[in-house]
Structure formats: structure tokens, C-alpha cells
Amino acid sequence: MVEEDVYTKDGTVDINKNPANKKKTGNWKACRFILGNECCERLAYYGMSTNLVNYLQKQLSQGNVTASNNVTNWSGTCYITPLIGAFLADSYLGRYWTIASFSILYVFGMTLLTLTSSVTGLKPRCDKDACHATMTQTAVTFTALYLIALGTGGIKPCVSSFGADQFDETDDVERKKKSSFFNWFYLSINIGALIASSVLVWIQMNVGWGWGFGIPAAAMAIAVVFFFTGSRLYRIQKPGGSPITRMFQVIVASFRKANVKVPADKSLLYETTDEECSIQGSRKLEPTDKFKFFDKAAVETQTDRVKGFANPWRLCTVTQVEELKAIIRLLPVWASGIVFATVYSQMSTMFVLQGNTMDQHMGPHFTIPSASLSLFDTLSVIFWAPVYDQVIVPVVRKFTGHERGFTQLQRMGIGLVISTVAMIVAGVLEIVRLNFVRRHNYYDLEYIPMSIFWQVPQYFLVGCAEVFTFIGQLEFFYDQAPDAMRSLCSALSLTTVALGNYLSTLLVTVVTKVTTRHGKLGWIPDNLNRGHLDHFYWLLAILSLINFLVYLWISKWYTYKKATGRAR
């Protein structure tokens, strides 16, 4: 074997900063530790978030709208903070050290939340009628929650990209394995979520919140141990410097040269002459025809050099220009994921509140908490992820000739359609439920005699949509990101979930304000038997349909990136 084949060509190094040896590092032997870490971390996250709306209602005495909005606001923040972690990872720390440092912060947050639900003084005082939380207790609880939000911000944007880094994109065999990694990565997420939404939710509702939050805290500590155990096997991508600075340099240089003409021959544009890219850890990108204005930044003029060196605020390489173009191209696809994330967020809010009104008995003696029904979403993902990877892709590949079966954009589009159907199914169930209430005059009954398991189809459909859209997003934003901006682009994909949660909060707030005028109860009152939650579901279904039609236009317009050369 020639020496060049011993080491990766994508610029990765090992934990000792030596070039990554293909035989000794990376591939599935390294990924098992990353998948184990992710499974435990997601168990911790979903173990405290799946049932959070009920914790805020029962322990902190918050109403339906307040508790629902607090959950979506917090959940949204969990998907905004990845921008912080991604910036640090791509610019300075690298993905390995960003995950390591933020994981410690995450453990502190989980520990504090456990203390607020188990230690006298921090724990709200409860009698047989209700709990009475003081302002201080509420403040400490939300401090713990937002520490967790910050901790998860360093892990979420990095861990999927870090796992994908274990496969050399320049190697044909390893590149095919990378596509499967995203499916198994999402599967590991949902194995953790399955335990959280079944066992942990039951413990919270039947044993106590102290144990219910303590077990997720312990799971997070185990996740940290898993991560560090695999250190010597990891391939680590070197940070390439601030991507924000590089993008602003292109913008500034382009406007400075607004009157400069771009040559028709793209080979005349400025780029480094050697095979390696000037950006640490990145390969060169080929020039594209879209957004030609920014090509002006790569047109060399007499004033661009100072003492023989190129001024980066006047002259940028083609690769640097294409980095900015890649982000701009991603933005419309990114925006199309926001409505999907709004639908997804209903599982931890409106689906739970809807289930709270229904018969939760499973046999004569056992009851299933409404939040636990999210395990059917998880089971759906656990079913569809391997089916997609092992059955659907090989079958579809025969017809399309594409190595992944569907293109990433086609895969995401299918998920958008399925999520629209999920909202329609949820709306139909709510109509049936309300008709049942009216027919039997059950308006003031806490639990109507209608099985909660009628909710299973809507959860199952959302899970199926996740396999197509969320996993497709993970793979798409990793593949289409410039090499030195992958954490940032992963964070960008996660912000769709944040904005989806914020959009849910906005919709609930606006709907509540509009529908409660003139003394009316509105669509989402505390007693849902007197409301119209079905109208809210129809609103989401209509928004989802409009979003899909816009997405079709976006996907036809999109141009996939082309990388060349090798990383340094």
C-alpha cells in the first residue's frame, strides 16, 4: 500500500494532531462511541423534556397556554444555542473539544434540575389539591432548564457532523458508509427517546419527579464517559478560522468592486495555485453561475495587494466566495423546514394536552401518561429508519439510478407531505373527540371514555415524516456545507426546529388572543372539551400544504455543490 493511501485525504487528524490513519481511526469502530454518546444524551434530553409541559402544569401551577408556550420557548432556545457551539467548533475549538466542554455544562444543568424537584426548599410545596411554587423556585427551575439549553447547544450541531467526519469523503467506499451513518445516528437518538417516553415518563408520573429527572442526569454523565472513551479512535477535523469573518470579507470585497466586470472565463478568478485550499480543513470549491455579483470579490485588481500579500477584505479566493454562495443557496431550503418543525413540536404540547382529556387506561390497573404516547413516534422512527436504509433505498435505486435512492431534496419533500397528512389525521381525531363530548354532554368530565390510543396514528405519521425530512436535513446540510463550515450548517438546520417552536408559540398566542375576544373561551381553553383544538390543527395543515408547494419551487432551483482537490 502506498503511503498516501494510509492516511485520509479530507484533512482530518487523530487526537494527537497527527494525520489520521485509515486503519487505526474512524469508520464504524469510532462511531459506536459517538452513537452510544448520542443515545444516552438523547435519553437525558427527552427524559426531562417529553413530559415537561405536565411538570410545569402540575408542579409550577401553570395553565395550558402558559405551560405550552414555556415549553416551546425553551425547546426553541435549545435549537438556537447550537449557533454558539457551531461557531466555536468551526472557528477555534473543533468539534471534539466543543462537544467535550459543553457536555460538562449540560451535566451541571441536569443536576440542578434534579435538585429543584427533590431537595426541600428548592422543591415546590404541594398539598392534595395543588402545588405552590415560589418565584425563587420557579427561577431556579428555569435557570437549570436554560443551562441545559446552553449545554445542548454545543453538542447538537457538532455530534452528527463529528460522526460523519469519521468517514473520508474522498474515499468511495467510506462515502457510501457515511450515508448509512445518518440513518443509524437518528435511530440511536430514538432508542434513547423510546426509553425516555415510556419508562421515564411513567416514573415521573407515578414515582416522583426527583427520580424522573435524576435518571436522565445520570444518563448524561454516562454519555460523557462514552464520548471520552473513544478519543484515541476519532478523526478530528481542524477548525478553519471564523466562517463569519470569511463571509463578511466576500461581501465587503464585492461591494468595493461593484463596478468591476467579472470575466466570462472563471479560471481567471483568484484561487490558490496549489492543490490544497487556503482554508484550514477545507477542499476547494468549483465556481458556480448563481449570485454572480459575489464573484467580483475574486477578480484581482491592482489595489488588491499590500506589500505583495492579498488584502482579504479586497480579494477573496473562489472557494471563499463559493462558501458564501453555498450558505445563501441553503437558506430557502432551511426556511422550508420551519413549518415542519412547528408540526413536530405539537407532540410535546398540543398532542399531550389532547391526550390528557382521554382515557389513559391500558387494562384495568395500568394507566399510560399522555406524554408517553410519543413512544409511538419513536417506534415509528425505529421501524422506518432501517427500513428506509435497507429496503427503500435499494428498491428506489433500481428506478432512479441514484446511489442514495432519492436525492436529499426528494427525501425531505416526501416528509413534508407526510407531516401534512399527520395534521389532518390529528384534526379528524379532535373532531371525533369533540362530537363524542357533545353527544354525551361530557364537557366537564376530566377524562372522557375514549381511548388515548386513537392518537397513535398521528404520532406514527410524524415519526415516518421525521425519517424522511429530519434525517434528510442532517445529511443534506452536512453534504452541502463547505468543509470548514459543517458545524455551522448543522446548527443552521437545527434552528429550523427552534423557529418552528417559536412559530408554534406565536400561533398559539395569536390564536388565543383572536379567538378569546368578546368573552369567548377560544380554540385552546384550559378545558379543551369546550374549545376547538381541531381548528388549530387545520391551520397547521393549511400552512404545511402551502409550505410544500413553495418547497417544490425551491428544490427545482437548487444547485448541488462541487468540491475538488484535497484538504490541508
VEXVEX-363126 format. One record per residue (C-alpha): residue in three letters; x negated, y, z. Coordinates in steps of 0.5 Angstrom, whole numbers, padded with zeros to 4 digits, always signed. Each point is the difference from the previous one (the first is absolute). Example, Ala and Ser with C-alpha at 12.3 -4.5 7.8 and 13.67 -1.06 7.14 Angstrom:
// VEXVEX-363126
ALA-0025-0009+0016;SER-0002+0007-0002;
END
This chain:
// VEXVEX-363126
MET+0000+0000+0000;VAL-0003+0007-0002;GLU-0001+0005+0006;GLU+0006+0004-0003;ASP+0005-0005+0001;VAL-0002-0001+0007;TYR+0003+0007+0002;THR+0006+0004-0001;LYS+0001+0005-0005;ASP+0005+0004+0003;GLY-0005+0004+0005;THR+0002-0004+0006;VAL-0005-0001+0005;ASP+0000-0005+0007;ILE+0001+0002+0007;ASN-0008+0001+0000;LYS+0001+0005-0006;ASN-0004-0005-0005;PRO+0003-0001-0007;ALA+0006-0005+0001;ASN-0002-0008-0001;LYS+0006-0003-0004;LYS-0001-0007+0003;LYS-0001+0003+0007;THR+0005+0005+0001;GLY+0007+0002-0003;ASN+0005-0004-0003;TRP+0005-0004+0004;LYS-0005-0002+0005;ALA+0000+0007+0002;CYS+0008+0001-0001;ARG+0002-0005+0005;PHE-0002+0005+0006;ILE+0003+0006-0004;LEU+0006-0004-0001;GLY+0000-0002+0008;ASN-0001+0007+0002;GLU+0006+0003-0004;CYS+0004-0006+0002;CYS-0001+0002+0008;GLU+0000+0007-0002;ARG+0007+0000-0003;LEU+0003-0004+0005;ALA-0002+0005+0005;TYR+0003+0006-0004;TYR+0006-0004-0002;GLY+0001-0003+0007;MET+0001+0007+0003;SER+0003+0004-0006;THR+0005-0005-0002;ASN+0004+0001+0006;LEU-0002+0007+0001;VAL+0007+0003-0001;ASN+0003-0004+0005;TYR-0005+0002+0005;LEU+0001+0007-0001;GLN+0007-0001+0001;LYS+0000-0005+0006;GLN-0006+0003+0004;LEU+0000+0007-0002;SER+0007+0001-0001;GLN+0000+0003-0007;GLY+0006+0000-0005;ASN+0001-0004-0006;VAL-0002+0006-0005;THR-0006+0003+0005;ALA-0003-0007+0001;SER+0000-0002-0007;ASN-0003+0007-0002;ASN-0005-0001+0005;VAL-0002-0007-0003;THR+0000+0002-0007;ASN-0004+0007+0002;TRP-0005-0005+0004;SER-0001-0005-0005;GLY-0001+0005-0006;THR-0005+0003+0004;CYS-0003-0007+0000;TYR-0001+0000-0007;ILE-0002+0008-0001;THR-0006-0001+0005;PRO-0003-0005-0005;LEU-0002+0006-0004;ILE-0005+0002+0006;GLY-0003-0007+0000;ALA-0001-0001-0007;PHE-0003+0007-0001;LEU-0005-0002+0006;ALA-0001-0007-0003;ASP-0002+0002-0008;SER-0004+0006+0003;TYR-0004-0001+0006;LEU+0001-0007+0004;GLY+0002-0005-0006;ARG+0006-0005+0001;TYR-0003-0004+0005;TRP-0002+0005+0005;THR+0006+0003+0000;ILE+0004-0006+0001;ALA-0004-0002+0006;SER+0000+0007+0003;PHE+0008+0002-0001;SER+0001-0008+0003;ILE-0002+0002+0007;LEU+0004+0007+0000;TYR+0006-0005-0002;VAL-0001-0005+0006;PHE+0000+0006+0004;GLY+0007+0003-0002;MET+0003-0007+0000;THR-0003-0001+0007;LEU+0003+0007+0002;LEU+0007-0002-0003;THR+0000-0007+0004;LEU-0002+0004+0007;THR+0006+0005-0002;SER+0005-0006+0000;SER-0003-0004+0006;VAL-0003+0005+0005;THR+0004+0003+0006;GLY+0000+0008-0001;LEU-0001-0001-0008;LYS+0006-0005-0001;PRO+0007+0004+0000;ARG+0004-0002+0006;CYS+0006-0004-0002;ASP+0007-0002+0003;LYS+0005-0005-0002;ASP+0003+0006-0005;ALA-0006+0003-0003;CYS-0007+0002+0001;HIS-0002+0007+0002;ALA-0007+0002-0004;THR-0003+0007+0003;MET-0003+0005-0005;THR-0007-0003+0002;GLN+0001-0007-0001;THR+0003+0002-0007;ALA-0006+0004-0001;VAL-0005-0006+0002;THR+0004-0005-0005;PHE+0000+0005-0006;THR-0008+0001+0002;ALA-0001-0007-0001;LEU+0004-0001-0006;TYR-0004+0005-0004;LEU-0006-0002+0003;ILE+0002-0007-0004;ALA+0002+0004-0006;LEU-0007+0003+0000;GLY-0004-0007+0001;THR+0004-0003-0005;GLY-0002+0006-0005;GLY-0007-0003+0000;ILE+0002-0007-0001;LYS+0006+0000-0005;PRO-0004+0004-0006;CYS-0006-0004+0001;VAL+0001-0007+0001;SER+0003-0002-0006;SER-0005+0003-0004;PHE-0005-0003+0004;GLY+0002-0007-0001;ALA+0001+0002-0008;ASP-0008+0002+0001;GLN-0002-0007+0001;PHE+0001-0002-0007;ASP-0004+0003-0005;GLU+0004+0004-0006;THR-0006-0001-0005;ASP+0001-0008+0001;ASP+0005-0003-0004;VAL+0001-0006+0005;GLU+0000+0005+0006;ARG+0005+0005-0003;LYS+0005-0006-0001;LYS+0000-0001+0007;LYS+0001+0007+0002;SER+0007+0000-0003;SER+0002-0006+0005;PHE-0003+0003+0006;PHE+0005+0006+0000;ASN+0006-0005+0000;TRP-0004-0004+0006;PHE-0001+0006+0003;TYR+0007+0002+0000;LEU+0002-0007+0002;SER-0005+0001+0006;ILE+0004+0006+0002;ASN+0007-0003+0000;ILE-0003-0006+0004;GLY-0001+0005+0006;ALA+0006+0003-0002;LEU+0004-0006+0001;ILE-0002-0002+0007;ALA+0001+0008+0002;SER+0007+0000-0003;SER+0002-0007+0003;VAL-0004-0001+0007;LEU-0002+0007+0002;VAL+0007+0003-0001;TRP+0003-0006+0004;ILE-0005+0001+0005;GLN+0001+0008+0000;MET+0008-0001+0001;ASN+0000-0006+0005;VAL-0006+0000+0004;GLY-0002+0007+0000;TRP-0004+0006-0004;GLY-0006-0001+0004;TRP-0001-0007-0002;GLY+0003+0002-0007;PHE-0006+0006-0001;GLY-0005-0004+0004;ILE-0001-0006-0005;PRO-0001+0005-0006;ALA-0005+0004+0004;ALA-0004-0007+0001;ALA+0001-0002-0008;MET-0003+0007-0002;ALA-0006-0002+0005;ILE-0001-0007-0004;ALA+0001+0004-0006;VAL-0006+0004+0001;VAL-0004-0006+0002;PHE+0002-0004-0006;PHE-0003+0006-0004;PHE-0007+0001+0003;THR-0001-0008+0000;GLY+0000+0000-0008;SER-0005+0006+0000;ARG-0006-0004-0003;LEU+0004-0002-0006;TYR+0003+0006-0002;ARG-0001+0004-0006;ILE+0000+0007+0001;GLN+0001+0006-0005;LYS-0005+0006+0001;PRO+0004+0007+0002;GLY-0001+0004-0006;GLY+0001+0007+0003;SER+0006+0004+0000;PRO+0005-0001-0005;ILE+0004+0006+0001;THR-0006+0004-0001;ARG-0002-0003-0007;MET+0008+0001-0002;PHE-0001+0008+0002;GLN-0006+0000-0004;VAL+0003-0002-0006;ILE+0006+0005+0001;VAL-0005+0006+0001;ALA-0004-0002-0006;SER+0006-0001-0004;PHE+0003+0007+0001;ARG-0007+0003+0000;LYS-0001-0003-0007;ALA+0008+0002-0002;ASN-0003+0003-0007;VAL-0005-0006-0001;LYS+0002-0004-0006;VAL+0000-0008+0001;PRO-0004-0004-0005;ALA+0004-0005-0004;ASP-0006-0005+0001;LYS+0001-0002+0007;SER-0007-0003+0000;LEU-0002+0008+0000;LEU+0003+0001+0007;TYR-0005+0000+0006;GLU-0002-0007+0003;THR-0006-0003+0004;THR-0004-0004-0006;ASP-0002-0006+0004;GLU+0005-0006+0001;GLU+0001+0002+0007;CYS+0005+0005+0003;SER-0002+0006+0003;ILE+0005-0001+0006;GLN-0002-0005+0005;GLY+0004-0007+0000;SER+0004+0002-0007;ARG-0001-0002-0007;LYS+0001+0005-0006;LEU+0007+0001-0003;GLU+0001+0001-0007;PRO+0003+0006-0003;THR+0008+0001-0001;ASP+0004+0004-0004;LYS+0005+0003+0005;PHE-0001+0006+0004;LYS-0005+0003-0005;PHE+0000+0006+0004;PHE-0005-0003+0005;ASP-0005-0003-0005;LYS-0002+0008+0000;ALA-0004-0002+0006;ALA-0004-0005-0003;VAL-0002+0005-0006;GLU-0007+0002+0001;THR-0002+0008-0001;GLN-0006+0004+0001;THR+0002+0002+0007;ASP+0002-0006+0003;ARG-0007-0002+0003;VAL-0004+0003+0005;LYS-0008-0001+0000;GLY+0001-0006-0004;PHE+0006-0003+0004;ALA+0007+0000-0002;ASN+0005+0004+0005;PRO+0005-0005+0002;TRP+0005+0006+0000;ARG-0001+0002-0007;LEU-0002-0007-0003;CYS+0003-0007+0001;THR-0001-0007-0003;VAL+0005-0003-0004;THR+0001-0005+0006;GLN+0001+0005+0005;VAL+0006+0003-0005;GLU+0003-0006-0001;GLU+0000-0001+0008;LEU+0005+0006+0000;LYS+0004-0003-0006;ALA+0001-0006+0003;ILE+0003+0003+0006;ILE+0004+0004-0004;ARG+0003-0006-0004;LEU+0001-0004+0006;LEU+0005+0006+0003;PRO+0006-0001-0004;VAL+0000-0008+0002;TRP-0002+0002+0007;ALA+0006+0004+0000;SER+0005-0005-0002;GLY-0002-0005+0006;ILE+0003+0005+0005;VAL+0008-0001-0001;PHE-0002-0008+0000;ALA-0004+0002+0007;THR+0007+0003+0002;VAL+0004-0006-0001;TYR-0006-0004+0003;SER+0001+0004+0006;GLN+0007-0002+0001;MET-0002-0007+0003;SER-0003+0004+0006;THR+0006+0005+0001;MET+0007-0001-0003;PHE+0000-0008-0001;VAL-0002+0000+0007;LEU+0006+0004+0002;GLN+0005-0003-0004;GLY-0002-0007+0003;ASN+0001+0003+0007;THR+0007+0000-0002;MET+0001-0007-0002;ASP+0000-0007+0004;GLN-0007-0002+0001;HIS+0001-0007+0003;MET-0003-0006-0003;GLY+0003-0005+0003;PRO+0004+0000+0007;HIS-0006+0002+0004;PHE-0005+0004-0004;THR+0000+0007-0003;ILE-0004+0003-0005;PRO-0002+0007+0001;SER+0002+0004-0006;ALA-0008+0002-0002;SER-0002-0007+0000;LEU+0004+0000-0007;SER-0006+0003-0003;LEU-0003-0007+0000;PHE+0004-0002-0006;ASP-0003+0006-0004;THR-0007-0003+0003;LEU+0002-0007-0002;SER+0002+0002-0007;VAL-0007+0003-0001;ILE-0003-0006+0003;PHE+0004-0004-0005;TRP-0001+0005-0006;ALA-0007+0001+0000;PRO-0003-0007-0001;VAL+0006-0001-0005;TYR-0002+0006-0004;ASP-0007-0002+0000;GLN+0000-0007-0001;VAL+0007-0001-0004;ILE+0002+0007-0003;VAL-0007+0003-0003;PRO-0002-0007-0003;VAL+0007+0000-0004;VAL+0001+0007-0002;ARG-0008+0000-0002;LYS+0002-0005-0006;PHE+0005+0005-0003;THR-0004+0007+0002;GLY-0007-0003-0001;HIS-0002+0005+0006;GLU-0004-0003+0005;ARG+0004+0002+0005;GLY+0007-0002-0003;PHE+0003+0007+0001;THR-0004+0006-0001;GLN+0000+0004+0007;LEU+0005+0005-0002;GLN+0004-0005-0003;ARG+0000-0004+0007;MET+0001+0007+0004;GLY+0006+0001-0004;ILE+0004-0006+0001;GLY-0001+0001+0007;LEU+0004+0007-0001;VAL+0005-0004-0003;ILE+0001-0005+0006;SER+0000+0005+0005;THR+0006+0004-0003;VAL+0004-0007+0000;ALA-0002+0000+0007;MET+0003+0006+0002;ILE+0006-0002-0004;VAL+0001-0006+0004;ALA-0001+0004+0007;GLY+0005+0005-0002;VAL+0005-0006-0002;LEU-0001-0003+0006;GLU+0001+0006+0004;ILE+0007+0001-0004;VAL+0002-0007+0002;ARG-0002+0001+0007;LEU+0004+0007+0001;ASN+0006-0004-0003;PHE+0000-0005+0005;VAL-0001+0005+0005;ARG+0006+0004-0002;ARG+0004-0006-0002;HIS+0000-0003+0008;ASN-0001+0007+0003;TYR-0007-0001+0003;TYR-0002+0007+0000;ASP-0002+0000+0007;LEU-0003-0007+0000;GLU-0007+0000+0002;TYR-0002-0007-0005;ILE+0006-0002-0005;PRO+0001-0007-0001;MET-0004+0000-0007;SER-0007-0004+0000;ILE-0006+0004-0001;PHE-0003-0005-0005;TRP+0004+0004-0005;GLN-0005+0004+0000;VAL-0005-0005-0002;PRO+0001+0001-0008;GLN-0002+0008+0001;TYR-0007-0002+0004;PHE-0001-0005-0005;LEU+0000+0004-0006;VAL-0004+0006+0003;GLY-0005-0006+0001;CYS+0000-0002-0007;ALA-0001+0007-0002;GLU-0006+0001+0004;VAL-0004-0006-0003;PHE+0001+0004-0007;THR+0000+0007+0002;PHE-0005+0001+0006;ILE-0005-0006-0002;GLY+0000+0003-0007;GLN-0001+0007+0003;LEU-0006-0003+0004;GLU-0003-0003-0006;PHE+0001+0006-0005;PHE-0002+0005+0005;TYR-0007-0004+0001;ASP-0001-0001-0007;GLN+0002+0007-0003;ALA-0004+0003+0005;PRO-0007+0003-0001;ASP-0005-0005+0003;ALA-0002+0006+0005;MET+0007+0002+0002;ARG+0003-0007+0001;SER+0002+0001+0008;LEU+0003+0007-0002;CYS+0004-0003-0006;SER+0002-0006+0005;ALA+0002+0006+0005;LEU+0004+0003-0005;SER+0004-0006-0002;LEU+0002+0000+0008;THR+0002+0007+0000;THR+0006-0002-0004;VAL+0002-0004+0006;ALA-0001+0006+0004;LEU+0004+0004-0004;GLY+0005-0005-0001;ASN+0001+0000+0007;TYR+0000+0008+0001;LEU+0005+0000-0006;SER+0005-0005+0004;THR-0001+0005+0006;LEU+0002+0006-0005;LEU+0006-0004-0003;VAL+0003-0002+0007;THR-0001+0007+0003;VAL+0003+0003-0006;VAL+0006-0005-0001;THR+0001+0000+0007;LYS+0001+0008+0000;VAL+0004+0000-0006;THR+0005-0006+0002;THR+0001+0003+0007;ARG+0003+0006-0002;HIS+0006+0003+0003;GLY+0000-0005+0006;LYS+0000-0007-0004;LEU-0004-0006+0002;GLY-0004+0000-0006;TRP-0003-0006-0004;ILE-0005-0002+0006;PRO+0003+0001+0006;ASP-0002-0004+0007;ASN+0006-0004-0001;LEU-0001-0003-0007;ASN+0007-0003+0000;ARG+0002+0007-0001;GLY-0005+0002-0005;HIS-0002-0001-0008;LEU-0006-0003+0000;ASP+0002-0003-0007;HIS+0000+0007-0003;PHE-0008+0001+0003;TYR-0002-0007-0004;TRP+0004+0002-0006;LEU-0004+0007+0000;LEU-0007-0004+0000;ALA+0003-0005-0005;ILE+0001+0006-0005;LEU-0007+0003+0002;SER-0003-0007-0001;LEU+0003+0000-0007;ILE-0002+0007-0002;ASN-0007-0001+0002;PHE+0000-0007-0004;LEU+0002+0004-0006;VAL-0006+0005+0001;TYR-0005-0005+0001;LEU+0002-0003-0007;TRP-0003+0006-0003;ILE-0006+0001+0005;SER-0002-0007-0002;LYS+0000+0001-0007;TRP-0004+0006+0000;TYR-0005-0003+0005;THR-0007-0002-0003;TYR-0005-0005+0004;LYS-0007+0002+0002;LYS-0006-0003-0004;ALA-0007-0001+0004;THR-0006-0001-0003;GLY-0008-0001+0003;ARG-0001-0002+0007;ALA+0000+0003+0007;ARG-0006+0002+0003;
END
